[in-house]
Amino acid sequence: MSKPEAIKEPSMEMQKAMIARNYDAITSKQETGRKVSSTFVPGNLNELLMCFDIVNNLPEINAIQAGMRKASGGYIMEAEKSGHSEDVCTYVKADIGQMSKGNIAPNGKPYPNPDVLMLSYTGCYTFMKWFELLREEYKCPTLMLHVPYEGDGHSTKNMRDYIVKQLKEVVIPGLEQVSGVKFDIDRLRQYLRNSAKAEDNLVWCLEQGKVKPSPIDAYFGGVYYIGPIFTAFRGTEDAVTYYEMLRKEVQGRIENHQGPLTPEGTYFNDQKYRLIVEGPPNWTNFREFWKMFYDEGAIVVASSYTKVGGLYDQGFRHDPDNPLESLADYCLGCYTNLNLPTRVDLLAKYVEEYEADGLLINSIKSCNSFSAGQLMIMKEVERRTGRPGAFIETDLVDPRYFSAANVKNRLESYFQMIEQKRRGGGSKTVAA
């Protein structure tokens, strides 16, 4: 028997329509003549691409869509048959395997070949290798924006200037050549104004995880909250409207003392455990994974995954008065471009500020950008905060590496650990 349809709020329905329109724009390239780019979520330059009327296609989002539709497993097997290792990022293998199976978009139409590959390199080496494979497949222009790693825990003026120089000398001229559209910096400024408006409302929504009971889930619900701003909609009027709508929904839940809406259509009000989560979610069993949490009364009040496309809650906003410099600062500040001590600082801060019971790490088998150093991160956050940590293991879009029984057992053990800590006086009961 098929699962019932997930219950959605108005903002989720709006986002679904936005995504559908973007896929239609991508797959109607031959009819409209619009150029299509392939790019990635962290450090994506959506506002800049829109200045050239280029439609933004994101292969990792396509892999996520395939995972949630239960199609990614077959694509991954196809990629492994052609020689890709089991340890390679499963986003990559899902994308490569999908190409060999007709490269069909969620709307049932084939993806067109991209006109340009736009890589903003923000700490994930796999992305660079992924684009080498795509370049070999599509034989189209490739533009790379190299973003220096924040190895010392902060960016410098030299780093910013280096990125701006690449934008001026490589990226913008390359996009002009691909699109035939002349760059207009005032157009970019307007898109950045829209981005800043949306970012203000996104941050407000995420920070409501401090409220008890929390009106948001900042991990499972958070993937919906960040969707428009991390993908093909940042800078658009649609994104501004979406985040205004989302803010009203969250405000309404606060006023009614309600938790977030679960896929089953009930408000999650009985919140026993407040968690910070590090690492991406599993997409192939997303609803089942989420249900394991709310069935046990666990709410995620802050997460690192909702920062993978920008640390807006730490003060960054796109700035129309400094457009290219603002794009540089955005790329430098993406979560995957932060060193491990900075990640520890951020997660420990979340545990304290959101009055969480502890840090839970979902370690992704095929994602080195997140998984490297996570045991050290967990132990250091435990040491600093005195709150217990835990470690579970899944994968992004490979169903072979989601063991429901194993994940459930580890979660139950973790919640027992929290209860023991509370009885020993080491952790307060934080539910309202």
Secondary structure, 3 states (H helix, E strand, C coil): CCCCCCCCCHHHHHHHHHHHHHHHHHHCHHHHCCCEEECCCCCCCHHHHHCCCCEEECHHHHHHHHHHCCCHHHHHHHHHHCCCCCCCCHHHHHHHHHHHCCCECCCCCECCCCCEEEEEECCCHHHHHHHHHHHHHHCCCEEEEECCCECCCCCCHHHHHHHHHHHHHHHHHHHHHHHCCCCCHHHHHHHHHHHHHHHHHHHHHHHHHHCCCCCCCCCCCHHHHHHHHHCCCCCCHHHHHHHHHHHHHHHHHHHCCCCCECCCCCECCCCCEEEEEECCCCCCCHHHHHHHHHHCCEEEEEECHHHCCCCHHHCCCCCCCCHHHHHHHHHHCCHHHECHHHHHHHHHHHHHHCCCCEEEEEEECCCHHHHCCHHHHHHHHHHHHCCCEEEEEECCCCHHHCCHHHHHHHHHHHHHHHHHHHHCCCCCCCCC
